[in-house]
Structure formats: C-alpha cells, structure tokens
Amino acid sequence: MTFSEKLSELQRESGLTDEELARALKVTVITVRRWKGGKLPNVPNAVALAEHFGVSLNALGLFEEQK
C-alpha cells in the first residue's frame, strides 16, 4: 500500500476532513491534498502524521523494501 493510500485510509478511519487534518498538523489543506495525490511529506511532517495517527513511519507506507 502506498503512502497516499495509507494516509487516505487512516484519515477515513479517523473521520477527519482534509481541513481538520491540515489544522491538526499545522499545514495547509493543499499540502494534505498533495500528500493524498502522491507527494511524500518531509521528515518533520511524516513524524507529525505518524504521531497523530499513532502509527510508525513504516506503517504509513513511507518505506518500501528494496529488491
């Protein structure tokens, strides 16, 4: 599962709108929508997302196994 898919799933499960998530993370709604569109967050935002949802960075789908 990609980062954007996992983010959308976590957001859906938590019942947060894009606006609510953006406010909680102190980013713009555009930033949240870019993440959901496939852009990866920077490290501080990735950590904030993981902490907000109570998951690891790995669980966010940010790291893929190298083949």
Buried (B, 14 or more C-beta within 10 A) or exposed (E): EEBBEBBBEBBEEEEBEBEBBBBBBEBEBEBBEBBBEEEBBEEEBBEBBBEBBEBEBEBBBBEEEEE
